[in-house]
Amino acid sequence: MSDFSQNWFEYHAQKNFENLLNVVDFTQPINYLEIGCFEGNCHKWMWDNALSKNSESRSTVIDPFEVSKTHTNAYGNFTNNLKQYLEKINIQK
C-alpha cells in the first residue's frame, strides 16, 4: 500500500502526465529522470502506468530527501511506495 502525506501530484500534474500516454511509445525502453521526487507519488504513477510496459525501462530520481518538521521520512516513504520497482530505480541523494 502506498503512503503519501500529500496529493500534490494528483491535483496539479497528473493530467499532464496522462497526456504522455498518447504521444510516447512506452513499449520501447524508457530512461526516465525525475528531479525532486519527495515521497514518489509521480514516480509511482509513471511506473504503474507507463514505464512498466517495457521490462527494460529504468528511472533515476534526484532528491535530497531532507528531514524537516513536516517531512520526517520522505526517503522511507519513497522506498516503501516504490518497493516493487526499486531494482530498476537509481536513487541519487
C-alpha angles and dihedrals in degrees: 000000000000122000116203122167091199137031098211094130095053094047100041113020115017095090090056091052091047087061089062089066089068099048108033124071100229092178084079119073112273127202103204124193123196121184111199109017103167105182095351103254094140093037092053090049090052092051095043095047108027122002095053090063088083121042091212095059116116136182141203127206125195117196135137090221087209118189116235137163091271100033111046102155112023092139093050091047091048094052092045093048093049099035094123090057102035095109088062097045125086107207117202119187 
